């Protein structure tokens, strides 16, 4: 009986040892399989790593190209900003030119209005003496612009000459001085022309003297003759 029991125990222990060995082998197999799998995963990752680096390298190259484009765009924006500045400047210039044109037009209108008032003042002195009233500002304007054909037309000159004939005192002397200056300028011009003709023949230097306008010269002679009568 004792030997049989001992034999059974040994058989049981052997079975248990076999089972343990089988379990150990299974665990070792699983771990080896896992190790193989991990190794294969690592290899695949290493393999995949190289194209990824290339991909990123390409991306880095691509990133540099857009940067260049961005620089160009920045330059373009700067140029457009400069153009905008030029446009703004040109707009300011246009506004200033328009402003100056308006001022010039207003001044021209004022001058034309003053001219009409002074000529009407002169006409009233001749044709409506009862309602005429002396105005120093208009008399000064007539005395100052007496030789101007633009401000005092030819048709108004005989009437102005008659009005100036009535001048007395210092005003009369100033009028004579202005007329004599024109006469003297014409005489100097005539003398310079004669000298220049001689100098041209003798190859000497030619002097230049401005010739007074013919209308101004004629009015100066008329004024002197009128005031000396």
KOLVOFI-373532 format. One line per field, with one value per residue: residue in three letters; residue number from 0; x, y, z of N, C-alpha, C in turn. Coordinates in pm, 1 decimal, always signed. Last residue first. Layout:
<nodes>
residuo = (ALA:...)
num = (NUM:...)
n_x = (X:...)
n_y = (Y:...)
n_z = (Z:...)
ca_x = (X:...)
ca_y = (Y:...)
ca_z = (Z:...)
c_x = (X:...)
c_y = (Y:...)
c_z = (Z:...)
</nodes>
This chain:
<nodes>
residuo = (UNK:UNK:UNK:UNK:UNK:UNK:UNK:UNK:UNK:UNK:UNK:UNK:UNK:UNK:UNK:UNK:UNK:UNK:UNK:UNK:UNK:UNK:UNK:UNK:UNK:UNK:UNK:UNK:UNK:UNK:UNK:UNK:UNK:UNK:UNK:UNK:UNK:UNK:UNK:UNK:UNK:UNK:UNK:UNK:UNK:UNK:UNK:UNK:UNK:UNK:UNK:UNK:UNK:UNK:UNK:UNK:UNK:UNK:UNK:UNK:UNK:UNK:UNK:UNK:UNK:UNK:UNK:UNK:UNK:UNK:UNK:UNK:UNK:UNK:UNK:UNK:UNK:UNK:UNK:UNK:UNK:UNK:UNK:UNK:UNK:UNK:UNK:UNK:UNK:UNK:UNK:UNK:UNK:UNK:UNK:UNK:UNK:UNK:UNK:UNK:UNK:UNK:UNK:UNK:UNK:UNK:UNK:UNK:UNK:UNK:UNK:UNK:UNK:UNK:UNK:UNK:UNK:UNK:UNK:UNK:UNK:UNK:UNK:UNK:UNK:UNK:UNK:UNK:UNK:UNK:UNK:UNK:UNK:UNK:UNK:UNK:UNK:UNK:UNK:UNK:UNK:UNK:UNK:UNK:UNK:UNK:UNK:UNK:UNK:UNK:UNK:UNK:UNK:UNK:UNK:UNK:UNK:UNK:UNK:UNK:UNK:UNK:UNK:UNK:UNK:UNK:UNK:UNK:UNK:UNK:UNK:UNK:UNK:UNK:UNK:UNK:UNK:UNK:UNK:UNK:UNK:UNK:UNK:UNK:UNK:UNK:UNK:UNK:UNK:UNK:UNK:UNK:UNK:UNK:UNK:UNK:UNK:UNK:UNK:UNK:UNK:UNK:UNK:UNK:UNK:UNK:UNK:UNK:UNK:UNK:UNK:UNK:UNK:UNK:UNK:UNK:UNK:UNK:UNK:UNK:UNK:UNK:UNK:UNK:UNK:UNK:UNK:UNK:UNK)
num = (228:227:226:225:224:223:222:221:220:219:218:217:216:215:214:213:212:211:210:209:208:207:206:205:204:203:202:201:200:199:198:197:196:195:194:193:192:191:190:189:188:187:186:185:184:183:182:181:180:179:178:177:176:175:174:173:172:171:170:169:168:167:166:165:164:163:162:161:160:159:158:157:156:155:154:153:152:151:150:149:148:147:146:145:144:143:142:141:140:139:138:137:136:135:134:133:132:131:130:129:128:127:126:125:124:123:122:121:120:119:118:117:116:115:114:113:112:111:110:109:108:107:106:105:104:103:102:101:100:99:98:97:96:95:94:93:92:91:90:89:88:87:86:85:84:83:82:81:80:79:78:77:76:75:74:73:72:71:70:69:68:67:66:65:64:63:62:61:60:59:58:57:56:55:54:53:52:51:50:49:48:47:46:45:44:43:42:41:40:39:38:37:36:35:34:33:32:31:30:29:28:27:26:25:24:23:22:21:20:19:18:17:16:15:14:13:12:11:10:9:8:7:6:5:4:3:2:1:0)
n_x = (-55.8:+63.1:-115.1:-116.4:+145.8:+164.9:-28.5:+72.0:+308.0:+194.3:+61.1:+280.0:+402.2:+205.7:+201.6:+460.2:+658.5:+1011.0:+1279.6:+1563.9:+1881.7:+2200.8:+2494.5:+2749.0:+3099.3:+3210.4:+3242.6:+3169.3:+2909.3:+2810.7:+2839.8:+2650.4:+2421.6:+2439.9:+2388.1:+2119.0:+2008.7:+2057.4:+1885.8:+1640.0:+1649.2:+1647.6:+1391.5:+1232.1:+1295.6:+1186.9:+915.0:+881.2:+940.1:+732.6:+517.0:+590.8:+600.4:+331.3:+218.6:+339.6:+227.6:-40.1:-19.6:+57.4:-151.5:-424.6:-614.4:-747.1:-638.7:-759.5:-993.1:-887.7:-786.5:-1020.6:-1127.8:-932.9:-949.2:-1158.2:-1081.1:-866.9:-907.3:-725.8:-626.2:-483.6:-316.9:-196.1:-148.1:-299.1:-290.3:-264.2:-488.1:-691.0:-632.7:-670.8:-946.6:-1039.7:-963.7:-1107.2:-1381.1:-1638.0:-1933.5:-2206.9:-2447.9:-2371.6:-2242.3:-2255.8:-2053.2:-1799.1:-1826.6:-1919.3:-1683.4:-1533.6:-1692.1:-1667.2:-1398.5:-1414.1:-1579.0:-1426.6:-1204.8:-1325.0:-1392.4:-1140.0:-1039.0:-1216.7:-1154.8:-890.9:-930.1:-1073.8:-882.1:-686.6:-831.1:-874.2:-607.9:-537.0:-706.3:-604.2:-349.3:-419.5:-528.8:-302.9:-138.7:-286.9:-269.1:+0.8:+14.4:-137.7:+22.3:+250.3:+144.9:+84.0:+342.3:+426.4:+258.1:+358.1:+608.0:+534.2:+415.0:+641.1:+788.0:+617.6:+632.6:+898.5:+879.6:+713.7:+883.9:+1063.4:+891.2:+832.6:+1097.9:+1118.3:+933.5:+1049.6:+1255.0:+1103.4:+987.6:+1209.0:+1255.9:+1028.6:+1084.1:+1314.3:+1209.9:+1038.8:+1213.1:+1327.6:+1124.6:+1053.5:+1264.2:+1212.7:+966.7:+1044.1:+1203.5:+1011.5:+851.4:+1030.2:+1064.9:+804.7:+790.7:+983.8:+869.8:+643.0:+767.0:+883.5:+656.9:+550.8:+750.5:+745.2:+492.3:+526.1:+722.5:+578.2:+378.8:+534.9:+635.3:+393.9:+324.7:+539.1:+494.8:+249.9:+335.1:+510.7:+330.8:+181.0:+380.4:+437.7:+194.3:+191.5:+405.9:+306.4:+103.3:+250.9:+391.6:+190.6:+83.8)
n_y = (+17253.9:+17051.5:+16839.3:+16756.3:+16684.6:+16472.4:+16296.3:+16236.8:+16104.4:+15881.7:+15762.9:+15681.0:+15498.3:+15303.4:+15214.0:+15109.7:+15040.9:+15111.3:+14888.2:+14844.2:+14816.6:+14682.5:+14735.0:+14546.1:+14599.3:+14622.9:+14621.3:+14843.3:+14784.3:+14759.3:+15020.5:+15155.9:+15032.3:+15106.1:+15377.4:+15368.5:+15235.1:+15416.5:+15624.9:+15494.7:+15450.2:+15708.1:+15786.8:+15614.4:+15711.7:+15967.6:+15906.9:+15787.3:+16004.0:+16181.9:+16054.5:+16078.5:+16360.0:+16426.6:+16306.5:+16456.6:+16710.0:+16659.3:+16604.0:+16848.3:+17060.7:+16897.2:+16782.0:+16806.0:+16614.8:+16380.9:+16401.8:+16386.4:+16127.1:+15982.2:+16027.1:+15904.7:+15626.3:+15463.4:+15337.7:+15181.5:+15092.6:+15033.7:+14776.9:+14748.6:+14963.1:+15171.8:+15426.9:+15451.8:+15337.6:+15545.8:+15705.6:+15522.3:+15476.1:+15731.3:+15754.7:+15558.3:+15667.7:+15910.6:+16022.2:+16261.8:+16181.1:+16274.1:+16382.7:+16589.7:+16477.2:+16267.3:+16259.0:+16264.0:+16110.7:+15876.8:+15779.4:+15731.9:+15533.1:+15339.8:+15282.3:+15182.9:+14958.7:+14803.8:+14751.6:+14604.3:+14377.1:+14286.5:+14230.0:+14029.6:+13835.2:+13785.3:+13680.8:+13448.5:+13316.2:+13276.5:+13110.6:+12892.4:+12817.6:+12741.5:+12516.6:+12358.7:+12317.6:+12178.0:+11948.5:+11852.2:+11803.9:+11606.1:+11414.2:+11363.8:+11247.3:+11020.9:+10896.7:+10853.3:+10674.9:+10466.3:+10400.5:+10306.3:+10088.2:+9941.7:+9888.3:+9732.9:+9521.9:+9423.7:+9341.5:+9143.0:+8970.2:+8901.2:+8772.9:+8564.7:+8430.2:+8345.7:+8181.5:+7980.7:+7861.3:+7751.1:+7547.9:+7373.9:+7291.0:+7167.0:+6966.9:+6818.1:+6740.0:+6592.3:+6387.7:+6287.7:+6198.2:+6003.7:+5819.6:+5741.6:+5624.1:+5383.4:+5241.8:+5266.7:+5137.5:+4881.7:+4825.1:+4830.6:+4618.1:+4406.3:+4418.8:+4357.9:+4098.3:+3973.2:+4005.6:+3852.3:+3606.6:+3587.3:+3572.9:+3337.6:+3157.2:+3180.0:+3082.2:+2826.3:+2729.9:+2741.6:+2556.0:+2328.5:+2318.3:+2276.0:+2024.4:+1877.5:+1899.2:+1758.3:+1510.1:+1457.3:+1451.5:+1225.7:+1030.9:+1042.6:+952.0:+696.9:+590.4:+601.9:+416.3:+186.4:+163.2:+123.9:-120.2)
n_z = (-7136.5:-7001.8:-6999.9:-7269.8:-7319.1:-7139.5:-7249.0:-7500.6:-7423.9:-7296.1:-7507.0:-7663.5:-7486.5:-7465.0:-7729.7:-7758.0:-7470.2:-7475.4:-7512.4:-7314.8:-7448.3:-7469.2:-7664.4:-7805.8:-7859.1:-8206.0:-8486.7:-8625.1:-8689.8:-8435.2:-8347.3:-8501.9:-8402.3:-8137.8:-8151.5:-8233.0:-8013.3:-7810.8:-7886.9:-7847.7:-7572.9:-7478.8:-7564.5:-7411.1:-7157.0:-7173.9:-7189.3:-6938.2:-6773.1:-6834.5:-6708.9:-6438.5:-6412.6:-6453.8:-6227.3:-6025.8:-6073.1:-6012.2:-5742.0:-5631.1:-5822.7:-5995.8:-6278.1:-6512.9:-6668.9:-6601.1:-6757.4:-7014.8:-6999.2:-6972.2:-7228.1:-7391.8:-7288.8:-7352.3:-7582.5:-7497.7:-7145.3:-6883.7:-6862.2:-7103.9:-7128.0:-6887.5:-6805.8:-6570.9:-6322.8:-6134.5:-6174.2:-6109.0:-5835.8:-5730.9:-5772.7:-5601.6:-5355.9:-5341.7:-5499.7:-5530.7:-5698.6:-5909.6:-5957.2:-6129.6:-6345.2:-6546.1:-6734.7:-6603.2:-6375.7:-6486.5:-6599.6:-6366.7:-6247.7:-6440.3:-6398.4:-6137.8:-6172.0:-6345.7:-6175.6:-5973.3:-6121.0:-6190.9:-5936.4:-5859.4:-6049.9:-5980.0:-5724.3:-5791.5:-5943.2:-5748.4:-5575.2:-5743.3:-5786.8:-5531.4:-5512.1:-5714.3:-5604.9:-5373.1:-5487.0:-5619.0:-5399.8:-5275.0:-5473.0:-5466.6:-5212.6:-5251.3:-5442.9:-5291.3:-5105.3:-5277.5:-5346.2:-5099.3:-5078.5:-5289.8:-5185.3:-4967.9:-5100.0:-5225.3:-5009.3:-4922.0:-5133.8:-5104.2:-4858.1:-4931.2:-5096.7:-4907.6:-4766.5:-4951.5:-4940.5:-4686.7:-4694.6:-4867.1:-4705.1:-4509.5:-4659.0:-4710.4:-4449.6:-4404.3:-4582.0:-4474.9:-4236.5:-4335.0:-4443.3:-4183.8:-4033.1:-4132.7:-4027.6:-3757.9:-3750.0:-3822.1:-3602.8:-3400.8:-3482.5:-3455.1:-3179.4:-3099.1:-3200.9:-3053.9:-2801.7:-2835.4:-2868.2:-2620.0:-2464.8:-2555.7:-2485.8:-2208.2:-2163.6:-2255.8:-2084.3:-1845.1:-1899.2:-1919.3:-1660.5:-1522.8:-1627.5:-1535.7:-1263.4:-1242.2:-1324.1:-1114.1:-900.3:-975.9:-963.0:-691.9:-586.4:-682.9:-542.1:-288.0:-301.4:-341.5:-107.7:+80.3:+0.0)
ca_x = (-137.1:+143.8:-86.6:-241.1:+86.5:+250.6:-46.0:-58.3:+316.1:+281.6:-17.9:+182.1:+474.7:+247.4:+80.2:+418.1:+547.6:+877.2:+1197.0:+1426.7:+1789.9:+2058.4:+2417.7:+2617.7:+2988.3:+3217.0:+3254.6:+3305.9:+3002.5:+2806.9:+2920.5:+2792.1:+2450.3:+2453.8:+2520.1:+2218.4:+1998.9:+2124.9:+2031.1:+1676.8:+1644.2:+1763.6:+1509.8:+1229.4:+1327.6:+1331.1:+979.0:+856.7:+1020.6:+868.9:+518.6:+568.5:+721.3:+432.5:+176.9:+365.1:+373.0:-3.6:-67.6:+153.5:-56.1:-349.6:-533.0:-795.8:-603.8:-626.8:-1003.8:-961.3:-695.2:-925.9:-1200.8:-960.4:-832.5:-1169.5:-1200.2:-841.4:-914.2:-792.4:-714.5:-574.7:-421.3:-229.6:-78.5:-330.1:-308.4:-165.7:-354.4:-684.9:-631.0:-537.6:-855.8:-1061.1:-913.3:-961.6:-1332.6:-1494.1:-1870.7:-2069.4:-2445.6:-2451.7:-2163.3:-2351.6:-2191.5:-1821.7:-1765.9:-2013.5:-1795.9:-1486.6:-1665.0:-1799.0:-1440.4:-1334.5:-1619.9:-1557.6:-1187.8:-1266.7:-1497.3:-1233.8:-973.5:-1210.9:-1291.1:-921.8:-855.0:-1137.0:-1008.9:-655.2:-783.3:-989.4:-690.3:-471.7:-720.4:-742.1:-363.8:-353.6:-612.8:-421.4:-98.3:-262.4:-401.2:-55.7:+86.5:-180.8:-114.2:+257.6:+197.9:-24.9:+253.5:+492.0:+246.2:+221.3:+597.5:+604.8:+331.7:+530.0:+840.3:+644.5:+504.4:+855.6:+962.8:+664.4:+764.2:+1108.8:+949.4:+728.5:+1046.0:+1205.7:+907.1:+928.6:+1286.6:+1186.4:+901.5:+1140.5:+1356.2:+1045.3:+961.8:+1316.8:+1310.6:+981.4:+1131.9:+1407.5:+1185.9:+964.3:+1249.3:+1336.6:+973.8:+951.6:+1263.0:+1122.2:+795.4:+979.3:+1178.4:+861.0:+698.4:+996.7:+997.5:+627.5:+685.5:+969.1:+748.0:+475.5:+714.4:+866.8:+521.9:+424.4:+750.8:+698.6:+341.4:+456.4:+727.5:+472.7:+235.4:+517.2:+616.7:+256.6:+235.7:+561.6:+435.5:+117.0:+312.5:+539.5:+241.3:+88.6:+411.9:+425.4:+73.4:+153.6:+463.3:+276.6:+0.0)
ca_y = (+17355.2:+17171.0:+16907.3:+16799.0:+16792.3:+16588.3:+16348.3:+16302.9:+16230.0:+15972.4:+15818.4:+15776.4:+15617.0:+15377.6:+15273.0:+15222.6:+15005.9:+15120.0:+14988.5:+14803.9:+14902.5:+14656.8:+14755.8:+14606.4:+14542.1:+14651.8:+14496.6:+14842.0:+14811.3:+14642.5:+14915.7:+15188.3:+15025.0:+14965.4:+15331.0:+15434.6:+15175.6:+15286.3:+15646.6:+15543.2:+15336.6:+15623.1:+15856.3:+15603.2:+15572.9:+15951.0:+15978.5:+15709.6:+15881.3:+16215.8:+16068.1:+15945.9:+16279.1:+16473.7:+16264.5:+16311.3:+16690.5:+16701.9:+16499.6:+16738.5:+17042.7:+17013.9:+16756.3:+16887.8:+16754.0:+16407.8:+16399.5:+16507.2:+16239.1:+15985.7:+16073.3:+16048.7:+15711.5:+15538.7:+15423.8:+15298.3:+15070.2:+15153.3:+14829.2:+14643.9:+14948.3:+15031.6:+15382.2:+15537.9:+15249.8:+15437.5:+15762.8:+15578.6:+15364.0:+15670.1:+15846.3:+15541.7:+15535.0:+15912.7:+15907.1:+16234.1:+16210.8:+16226.9:+16266.4:+16619.7:+16550.6:+16281.5:+16264.2:+16336.2:+16243.7:+15958.0:+15814.6:+15827.7:+15657.4:+15400.2:+15337.0:+15303.2:+15066.1:+14852.7:+14820.9:+14735.7:+14456.1:+14324.8:+14331.5:+14154.1:+13889.9:+13838.9:+13805.0:+13550.0:+13354.7:+13357.9:+13240.5:+12965.5:+12860.6:+12857.7:+12627.3:+12405.8:+12386.3:+12308.3:+12033.7:+11889.5:+11901.9:+11733.0:+11465.8:+11422.2:+11369.7:+11118.6:+10935.9:+10942.0:+10802.3:+10533.6:+10453.6:+10423.4:+10195.3:+9992.7:+9969.5:+9857.2:+9605.7:+9473.5:+9446.8:+9256.3:+9031.8:+8970.7:+8891.3:+8661.4:+8490.3:+8435.7:+8296.3:+8078.4:+7925.5:+7861.4:+7660.2:+7442.3:+7362.6:+7281.3:+7070.7:+6881.9:+6818.2:+6717.5:+6465.9:+6346.1:+6303.2:+6118.3:+5901.5:+5801.9:+5749.2:+5496.0:+5251.8:+5320.0:+5279.4:+4955.4:+4829.6:+4925.2:+4754.2:+4440.0:+4443.5:+4487.9:+4201.4:+3980.8:+4070.1:+3996.1:+3662.4:+3595.9:+3686.3:+3463.2:+3175.3:+3220.9:+3221.7:+2910.3:+2738.1:+2823.8:+2697.2:+2372.9:+2338.8:+2397.4:+2139.9:+1890.9:+1956.0:+1902.3:+1581.8:+1464.9:+1555.1:+1356.3:+1058.6:+1076.9:+1085.8:+790.6:+594.0:+679.8:+558.3:+232.1:+181.6:+242.7:+0.0)
ca_z = (-7203.7:-7024.9:-6873.1:-7204.7:-7397.4:-7124.8:-7112.5:-7490.2:-7500.5:-7221.0:-7396.7:-7718.1:-7532.9:-7346.0:-7670.9:-7841.0:-7558.3:-7416.6:-7578.6:-7344.3:-7373.1:-7485.5:-7540.9:-7829.9:-7781.7:-8062.0:-8408.8:-8570.3:-8799.4:-8522.6:-8284.9:-8518.3:-8545.5:-8173.8:-8109.7:-8319.0:-8146.0:-7807.3:-7887.0:-7981.3:-7665.4:-7452.9:-7616.7:-7556.7:-7191.4:-7158.3:-7299.4:-7059.3:-6763.8:-6877.2:-6854.7:-6498.6:-6392.6:-6548.4:-6360.9:-6034.4:-6087.4:-6148.1:-5833.1:-5632.9:-5714.9:-5950.5:-6158.5:-6401.2:-6698.6:-6545.1:-6611.3:-6974.7:-7023.4:-6860.2:-7110.4:-7404.4:-7268.1:-7226.7:-7588.7:-7582.4:-7290.5:-6938.5:-6757.9:-7058.6:-7229.4:-6915.1:-6925.9:-6685.6:-6439.2:-6137.7:-6193.1:-6243.9:-5931.6:-5724.9:-5841.4:-5745.8:-5395.2:-5354.1:-5422.7:-5535.5:-5570.2:-5894.0:-5867.5:-6010.5:-6246.9:-6436.0:-6781.9:-6728.8:-6364.0:-6408.8:-6686.6:-6465.4:-6173.7:-6418.1:-6528.1:-6165.3:-6080.9:-6388.5:-6303.0:-5942.5:-6058.7:-6296.5:-6020.8:-5782.4:-6044.7:-6113.6:-5741.4:-5705.9:-6006.3:-5866.2:-5527.8:-5690.1:-5900.5:-5590.7:-5417.1:-5724.3:-5733.4:-5361.6:-5401.8:-5696.8:-5500.0:-5205.9:-5437.1:-5587.5:-5241.5:-5153.4:-5477.6:-5406.6:-5060.6:-5208.5:-5449.5:-5156.9:-4980.5:-5299.1:-5306.4:-4945.8:-5014.6:-5307.1:-5094.4:-4835.2:-5105.3:-5225.9:-4872.0:-4835.5:-5154.7:-5013.0:-4698.9:-4918.7:-5061.7:-4723.7:-4605.7:-4911.3:-4829.6:-4472.7:-4603.8:-4822.3:-4520.4:-4330.9:-4598.5:-4608.7:-4236.2:-4264.5:-4534.5:-4290.4:-3987.6:-4160.2:-4173.8:-3812.9:-3714.9:-3910.5:-3737.5:-3396.5:-3476.1:-3589.1:-3266.6:-3062.5:-3251.0:-3199.8:-2831.2:-2811.1:-2977.5:-2738.8:-2446.6:-2569.4:-2626.5:-2280.1:-2128.6:-2319.2:-2227.2:-1862.8:-1876.1:-2035.5:-1772.8:-1497.6:-1650.0:-1681.2:-1320.1:-1206.8:-1405.1:-1251.9:-904.4:-964.8:-1091.3:-789.5:-557.0:-727.9:-688.8:-322.2:-275.2:-443.3:-233.9:+88.4:+0.0)
c_x = (-186.3:+64.5:-7.5:-211.5:-37.8:+192.4:+39.9:-75.2:+185.2:+293.4:+66.5:+100.4:+378.6:+318.4:+116.2:+294.1:+500.0:+769.9:+1060.1:+1349.0:+1649.0:+1978.3:+2269.5:+2545.5:+2860.6:+3097.5:+3278.9:+3334.4:+3147.6:+2904.3:+2923.0:+2880.9:+2597.8:+2483.1:+2543.9:+2359.3:+2101.2:+2119.6:+2107.2:+1827.0:+1685.8:+1766.0:+1635.7:+1351.0:+1327.8:+1374.7:+1130.0:+924.2:+1003.7:+961.8:+658.9:+576.0:+707.3:+561.4:+279.9:+328.8:+407.3:+145.4:-28.6:+111.3:+37.8:-246.6:-449.6:-714.9:-645.5:-584.3:-869.3:-973.1:-760.9:-828.8:-1109.3:-1034.4:-861.6:-1053.6:-1219.5:-960.8:-893.5:-794.9:-791.2:-675.7:-523.7:-345.6:-112.2:-266.8:-338.5:-170.9:-248.7:-546.5:-618.1:-527.1:-713.6:-971.9:-927.5:-906.2:-1183.2:-1459.7:-1723.9:-2013.1:-2304.4:-2450.4:-2240.9:-2282.7:-2294.0:-1969.9:-1795.1:-1958.6:-1897.0:-1599.2:-1619.3:-1786.1:-1579.4:-1372.1:-1545.1:-1604.4:-1320.1:-1246.7:-1447.6:-1346.4:-1066.9:-1146.6:-1294.2:-1061.3:-883.5:-1065.3:-1079.3:-782.5:-754.3:-949.0:-811.6:-549.5:-657.7:-766.4:-504.5:-365.8:-552.8:-512.6:-217.8:-223.3:-386.5:-194.5:+29.6:-113.5:-165.6:+119.2:+207.3:+19.1:+135.6:+404.8:+311.0:+197.9:+457.5:+594.7:+399.7:+440.9:+729.6:+698.4:+523.1:+723.0:+922.5:+745.9:+707.9:+990.5:+999.3:+783.2:+932.0:+1154.7:+994.7:+897.7:+1167.3:+1225.7:+982.3:+1051.7:+1294.5:+1151.3:+973.7:+1196.6:+1319.0:+1080.1:+1068.8:+1323.1:+1261.8:+1027.6:+1162.3:+1328.9:+1099.9:+954.3:+1175.6:+1187.4:+905.1:+919.7:+1133.1:+979.1:+752.5:+909.3:+1018.6:+756.1:+667.2:+893.9:+840.8:+567.7:+642.0:+838.7:+645.5:+453.8:+653.8:+732.6:+459.9:+417.1:+655.3:+568.2:+310.5:+430.6:+603.7:+380.0:+240.2:+465.9:+493.5:+221.2:+245.7:+478.8:+347.0:+133.0:+310.2:+437.4:+190.6:+121.2:+371.2:+349.1:+86.0)
c_y = (+17461.0:+17279.9:+17035.2:+16880.6:+16847.1:+16708.0:+16473.6:+16367.1:+16306.3:+16107.0:+15914.6:+15841.8:+15723.0:+15507.3:+15358.0:+15292.3:+15130.2:+15086.6:+14992.9:+14919.5:+14865.0:+14747.9:+14737.1:+14616.9:+14620.6:+14588.2:+14523.5:+14717.5:+14803.3:+14660.4:+14788.7:+15078.1:+15055.1:+14947.6:+15185.6:+15388.8:+15236.8:+15217.1:+15514.3:+15564.7:+15377.8:+15502.6:+15771.2:+15671.5:+15552.9:+15808.9:+15959.6:+15774.4:+15795.5:+16094.5:+16097.1:+15952.4:+16140.9:+16392.1:+16306.2:+16259.5:+16542.0:+16679.7:+16532.9:+16627.9:+16924.8:+16971.2:+16879.1:+16868.3:+16846.5:+16553.3:+16434.7:+16515.6:+16371.0:+16102.0:+16081.4:+16105.0:+15859.9:+15636.3:+15507.1:+15392.4:+15200.4:+15138.1:+14953.6:+14697.7:+14843.9:+15024.1:+15237.7:+15490.4:+15327.7:+15358.3:+15653.2:+15637.5:+15415.7:+15555.6:+15789.8:+15636.3:+15512.9:+15779.3:+15893.8:+16116.8:+16170.1:+16272.1:+16213.0:+16504.5:+16576.4:+16352.0:+16283.6:+16359.2:+16328.8:+16100.2:+15903.1:+15874.2:+15766.6:+15532.6:+15399.2:+15366.0:+15195.4:+14968.9:+14881.1:+14817.4:+14596.8:+14412.3:+14380.3:+14266.4:+14021.7:+13901.4:+13868.8:+13684.2:+13462.8:+13405.5:+13333.1:+13103.7:+12939.7:+12909.6:+12754.4:+12524.6:+12440.3:+12386.9:+12173.0:+11981.2:+11948.7:+11841.7:+11598.6:+11478.8:+11438.6:+11252.8:+11041.3:+10989.3:+10902.8:+10669.7:+10525.4:+10486.8:+10322.9:+10102.9:+10025.5:+9948.4:+9738.3:+9564.4:+9508.0:+9374.3:+9154.1:+9041.2:+8971.8:+8789.2:+8596.2:+8507.1:+8397.8:+8199.8:+8022.0:+7935.7:+7780.1:+7562.3:+7441.6:+7362.6:+7193.2:+6994.9:+6891.5:+6805.6:+6600.6:+6435.6:+6370.2:+6232.4:+6020.7:+5878.6:+5818.6:+5629.3:+5370.1:+5338.5:+5343.4:+5104.7:+4910.5:+4940.3:+4858.8:+4580.0:+4483.6:+4523.8:+4340.9:+4092.1:+4083.9:+4070.8:+3814.0:+3652.1:+3701.4:+3583.2:+3307.1:+3243.7:+3273.0:+3057.5:+2832.7:+2841.3:+2790.1:+2519.4:+2388.9:+2426.3:+2270.5:+2013.3:+1977.0:+1969.0:+1732.7:+1542.8:+1572.7:+1469.0:+1196.7:+1108.3:+1131.6:+935.1:+692.7:+696.5:+649.0:+379.3:+232.9:+267.9:+123.5)
c_z = (-7105.2:-7096.6:-6892.0:-7079.1:-7330.0:-7198.9:-7091.0:-7352.7:-7491.2:-7293.1:-7313.2:-7606.8:-7585.8:-7386.4:-7549.6:-7783.8:-7633.1:-7519.9:-7511.4:-7405.8:-7414.3:-7393.2:-7569.3:-7697.6:-7806.9:-7992.0:-8260.6:-8486.2:-8752.4:-8638.1:-8369.7:-8462.0:-8573.2:-8322.2:-8149.6:-8282.9:-8241.2:-7942.5:-7887.5:-7990.4:-7805.8:-7546.4:-7595.8:-7619.0:-7342.6:-7195.2:-7294.2:-7178.6:-6888.5:-6867.7:-6905.5:-6650.2:-6456.3:-6535.3:-6466.2:-6172.5:-6101.3:-6172.9:-5976.2:-5729.3:-5737.3:-5845.8:-6124.8:-6273.6:-6585.3:-6568.7:-6547.1:-6822.4:-6982.6:-6876.1:-6988.3:-7283.0:-7287.9:-7206.0:-7462.0:-7586.7:-7368.9:-7089.3:-6802.6:-6957.5:-7187.9:-7013.9:-6964.7:-6814.7:-6567.3:-6267.5:-6209.1:-6272.6:-6075.1:-5825.2:-5841.8:-5825.6:-5545.3:-5403.4:-5448.5:-5443.5:-5576.4:-5760.6:-5843.2:-5910.2:-6118.3:-6319.3:-6670.0:-6756.2:-6487.6:-6390.6:-6613.9:-6557.6:-6270.5:-6341.7:-6519.2:-6299.4:-6110.7:-6301.0:-6349.9:-6069.4:-6025.0:-6241.0:-6130.7:-5863.5:-5968.4:-6116.3:-5876.6:-5719.2:-5924.4:-5935.5:-5645.4:-5640.7:-5853.0:-5711.1:-5472.8:-5631.8:-5751.7:-5492.0:-5389.6:-5616.1:-5582.0:-5305.5:-5364.6:-5560.1:-5364.1:-5179.4:-5381.1:-5448.4:-5173.7:-5159.5:-5387.0:-5265.1:-5032.6:-5198.5:-5322.8:-5067.0:-4985.4:-5224.8:-5179.0:-4915.0:-5018.1:-5202.3:-4993.7:-4841.5:-5061.9:-5076.0:-4800.4:-4846.9:-5031.5:-4846.7:-4640.3:-4823.9:-4878.0:-4595.7:-4566.2:-4774.3:-4637.4:-4394.2:-4527.7:-4631.7:-4371.3:-4258.9:-4466.7:-4391.9:-4099.5:-4122.8:-4210.3:-3963.6:-3768.2:-3880.5:-3832.3:-3532.8:-3475.6:-3591.9:-3407.3:-3152.9:-3220.5:-3257.7:-2980.4:-2841.4:-2960.1:-2857.4:-2566.0:-2558.5:-2647.8:-2427.7:-2201.2:-2292.8:-2298.1:-2009.1:-1896.3:-2022.4:-1896.5:-1611.4:-1629.9:-1711.5:-1469.9:-1266.5:-1376.7:-1342.6:-1045.1:-973.6:-1089.8:-924.4:-659.3:-704.3:-742.0:-472.1:-315.1:-425.2:-341.3:-42.0:+0.0)
</nodes>
